[in-house]
Amino acid sequence: MTNSVYEINKGVNKSIEFKGLKAQYIWYFGAGAAALLIGFAIMYVIGINSYLCLGIIGVLGTMMTMKIYGLSNKYGEHGLMKKIARRSIPKVVKIYSRKTFRTLKPGKKENNSIQFKRREL
């Protein structure tokens, strides 16, 4: 009987990371680089001096890189999505009917939970 050699993939559930950028920030960086490339092409075709184009694109590229790395370090893999999702949660739930509070029974915590129905779109 021969021995079988199996390779173990140790990074199955790990998120993608490239040079310190995590998950979706790689896509943001790629989109920003493509936008800078298109911006340079437009400025060059318009007739702006090529050294001025390079200077503008260099400054914008540096600012973009610093901002994206800052977001990646601050929020991590899922933090930015959580921050955006947190905006959609209402700060206050207003109830204009007393019926909800009149049905509460004192002493029993199981029956005191208020349940709201979701509206279907």
C-alpha positions as CSV (number, residue, x, y, z in Angstrom):
1,M,0.0,0.0,0.0
2,T,1.4,3.4,-1.0
3,N,1.3,6.5,1.1
4,S,-0.9,9.2,-0.3
5,V,0.1,12.8,0.0
6,Y,-2.7,15.3,0.6
7,E,-2.2,19.1,0.4
8,I,-3.9,21.1,3.1
9,N,-5.3,24.5,2.2
10,K,-4.9,26.5,5.4
11,G,-6.4,29.7,4.1
12,V,-9.9,28.4,3.2
13,N,-12.0,30.8,5.3
14,K,-9.5,33.7,5.4
15,S,-10.4,36.9,3.5
16,I,-8.3,38.2,0.6
17,E,-5.4,40.4,1.6
18,F,-3.0,42.2,-0.7
19,K,-0.2,44.4,0.6
20,G,-2.2,45.2,3.7
21,L,-5.5,45.9,1.9
22,K,-8.3,43.7,3.1
23,A,-11.3,42.4,1.3
24,Q,-13.3,45.0,-0.6
25,Y,-10.6,47.7,-0.3
26,I,-8.7,45.9,-3.0
27,W,-11.6,46.6,-5.4
28,Y,-11.8,50.2,-4.3
29,F,-8.1,50.6,-5.0
30,G,-8.4,49.0,-8.4
31,A,-11.4,51.2,-9.3
32,G,-9.5,54.3,-8.1
33,A,-6.4,53.3,-10.2
34,A,-8.6,52.9,-13.3
35,A,-10.3,56.2,-12.7
36,L,-6.9,57.9,-12.4
37,L,-5.8,56.3,-15.7
38,I,-8.9,57.5,-17.5
39,G,-8.4,61.0,-15.9
40,F,-4.8,61.1,-17.2
41,A,-5.9,60.1,-20.7
42,I,-8.7,62.7,-20.8
43,M,-6.3,65.5,-19.6
44,Y,-3.6,64.4,-22.1
45,V,-6.1,64.4,-25.0
46,I,-7.4,67.8,-24.0
47,G,-3.9,69.1,-24.4
48,I,-2.7,69.8,-20.9
49,N,1.0,69.6,-20.4
50,S,2.0,66.0,-19.7
51,Y,4.2,66.9,-16.7
52,L,1.2,68.8,-15.2
53,C,-1.0,65.7,-15.9
54,L,1.6,63.5,-14.1
55,G,1.8,65.9,-11.2
56,I,-2.0,66.0,-10.8
57,I,-2.4,62.3,-11.1
58,G,0.5,61.7,-8.7
59,V,-1.1,63.9,-6.0
60,L,-4.5,62.4,-6.5
61,G,-3.1,58.9,-6.5
62,T,-1.2,59.5,-3.3
63,M,-4.3,60.9,-1.6
64,M,-6.4,58.0,-2.9
65,T,-3.9,55.4,-1.6
66,M,-3.6,57.1,1.8
67,K,-7.4,57.3,2.2
68,I,-8.0,53.6,1.1
69,Y,-5.3,52.3,3.4
70,G,-6.6,54.5,6.2
71,L,-10.1,53.0,5.7
72,S,-8.7,49.5,5.6
73,N,-6.8,50.0,8.8
74,K,-9.6,51.8,10.6
75,Y,-12.6,49.6,9.7
76,G,-11.0,46.2,8.8
77,E,-12.6,43.6,6.7
78,H,-16.3,44.2,7.4
79,G,-16.3,47.4,9.5
80,L,-17.2,49.8,6.7
81,M,-20.1,47.7,5.6
82,K,-21.3,47.6,9.2
83,K,-21.0,51.4,9.5
84,I,-23.1,51.8,6.3
85,A,-25.7,49.3,7.4
86,R,-26.0,51.0,10.8
87,R,-27.3,54.2,9.0
88,S,-30.4,52.3,7.9
89,I,-31.4,51.3,11.5
90,P,-34.0,53.8,12.8
91,K,-32.9,55.8,15.9
92,V,-36.4,55.9,17.3
93,V,-39.5,53.8,16.9
94,K,-42.7,55.9,17.2
95,I,-45.9,54.3,18.3
96,Y,-49.0,56.5,18.1
97,S,-51.4,53.9,19.5
98,R,-51.9,53.1,23.2
99,K,-53.1,49.6,22.3
100,T,-49.6,48.2,22.3
101,F,-49.0,49.3,26.0
102,R,-52.5,48.3,27.2
103,T,-52.0,44.7,26.2
104,L,-48.9,44.4,28.3
105,K,-49.4,42.3,31.5
106,P,-47.4,43.2,34.5
107,G,-45.2,40.5,36.1
108,K,-44.8,38.2,33.1
109,K,-41.8,38.9,31.0
110,E,-42.6,36.4,28.2
111,N,-45.8,38.3,27.3
112,N,-44.3,41.8,27.6
113,S,-42.2,41.5,24.5
114,I,-43.5,43.8,21.8
115,Q,-43.4,42.2,18.3
116,F,-43.6,44.3,15.2
117,K,-44.6,42.9,11.8
118,R,-42.4,43.6,8.8
119,R,-44.1,45.3,5.9
120,E,-43.7,43.3,2.7
121,L,-42.8,45.2,-0.4
